[in-house]
Amino acid sequence: MEIEIRNTGIDGLYAKTSGRLDLDSAVEYGVAIKDALTDASEDIKELVLDFSEITFISSFGLKVVLELYKEMQAKQGTLKLKDIPEQLKNSFKMVGFDKFLDLD
């Protein structure tokens, strides 16, 4: 799994990957993003997860997104999901993530 993570300005972080976010890949994805949040020279206030090339998300992948959301809330920051394919939006809605995340 290849994960692109880059800073977006002073206090932003952007992450993009492709393929499936299942048990194995979601762990790698979550660890890479959490490490980038920890290693950032500035306190990150906005985390953008680009889902444009994600084809599947398992319950473990959803758990990783929830953990990242909680981490950003603890920093008084925001988590934004970008370009979510329709089938993934349905997964997010089914577990109630649309109640606290902007899925548009």
C-alpha positions as CSV (number, residue, x, y, z in Angstrom):
1,M,0.0,0.0,0.0
2,E,1.3,3.4,-1.0
3,I,0.2,6.3,1.1
4,E,0.7,9.9,0.1
5,I,0.9,12.2,3.1
6,R,1.8,15.9,2.8
7,N,1.4,19.2,4.6
8,T,-1.1,21.6,3.3
9,G,-0.1,25.0,4.7
10,I,1.0,25.6,8.2
11,D,-1.5,23.5,10.1
12,G,-3.0,21.1,7.6
13,L,-2.2,17.5,6.6
14,Y,-3.5,15.6,3.5
15,A,-3.5,11.8,3.1
16,K,-4.3,9.7,0.1
17,T,-4.1,6.1,-0.7
18,S,-5.8,3.7,-3.1
19,G,-7.3,0.2,-3.1
20,R,-8.9,-1.4,-0.1
21,L,-8.9,-0.3,3.5
22,D,-9.3,-3.7,5.1
23,L,-7.7,-5.1,8.3
24,D,-4.1,-5.1,7.1
25,S,-4.1,-2.0,5.0
26,A,-6.2,0.1,7.5
27,V,-3.6,-0.6,10.3
28,E,-0.8,0.6,8.0
29,Y,-2.9,3.6,6.9
30,G,-3.8,4.6,10.4
31,V,-0.2,4.3,11.8
32,A,1.2,6.3,8.9
33,I,-1.2,9.2,9.4
34,K,-0.9,9.1,13.2
35,D,2.9,9.2,12.9
36,A,2.7,12.1,10.5
37,L,0.4,14.0,13.0
38,T,3.0,13.3,15.7
39,D,6.0,14.3,13.6
40,A,4.5,17.5,12.2
41,S,6.5,20.6,13.2
42,E,3.2,22.5,13.8
43,D,0.1,21.4,15.6
44,I,-2.2,20.0,12.8
45,K,-5.7,21.5,12.9
46,E,-7.1,20.1,9.7
47,L,-6.7,16.5,8.4
48,V,-8.0,15.8,5.0
49,L,-8.5,12.1,3.9
50,D,-8.8,11.7,0.2
51,F,-11.0,8.7,-0.6
52,S,-11.2,9.1,-4.4
53,E,-9.2,5.9,-5.0
54,I,-10.5,3.8,-2.2
55,T,-12.6,0.9,-3.5
56,F,-13.6,-0.8,-0.2
57,I,-13.6,0.0,3.5
58,S,-14.0,-2.7,6.2
59,S,-15.3,-2.2,9.7
60,F,-11.7,-2.0,10.8
61,G,-11.1,0.8,8.2
62,L,-14.1,2.6,9.6
63,K,-12.6,2.2,13.1
64,V,-9.4,3.8,11.9
65,V,-11.3,6.8,10.5
66,L,-13.2,7.1,13.8
67,E,-9.9,7.1,15.7
68,L,-8.5,9.8,13.5
69,Y,-11.7,11.8,14.0
70,K,-11.3,11.5,17.8
71,E,-7.7,12.5,17.6
72,M,-8.5,15.6,15.6
73,Q,-11.3,16.5,18.1
74,A,-8.8,16.2,21.0
75,K,-6.6,18.7,19.1
76,Q,-9.6,20.9,18.6
77,G,-9.1,20.3,14.9
78,T,-11.2,19.0,12.0
79,L,-11.3,15.8,9.9
80,K,-12.5,16.2,6.4
81,L,-13.2,13.3,4.0
82,K,-12.8,14.2,0.3
83,D,-14.1,12.6,-2.9
84,I,-15.9,9.6,-1.3
85,P,-17.2,7.1,-3.8
86,E,-21.0,6.5,-3.4
87,Q,-20.6,2.9,-2.2
88,L,-18.3,4.0,0.6
89,K,-20.7,6.9,1.5
90,N,-23.3,4.2,2.1
91,S,-21.0,2.4,4.5
92,F,-20.3,5.6,6.4
93,K,-24.0,6.3,6.6
94,M,-24.9,2.8,7.7
95,V,-22.8,3.2,10.8
96,G,-23.9,6.7,11.5
97,F,-20.7,8.6,10.6
98,D,-22.8,11.1,8.6
99,K,-24.0,12.4,12.0
100,F,-20.6,13.9,12.8
101,L,-18.7,13.9,9.5
102,D,-19.3,15.8,6.3
103,L,-19.7,13.2,3.6
104,D,-20.3,15.5,0.6
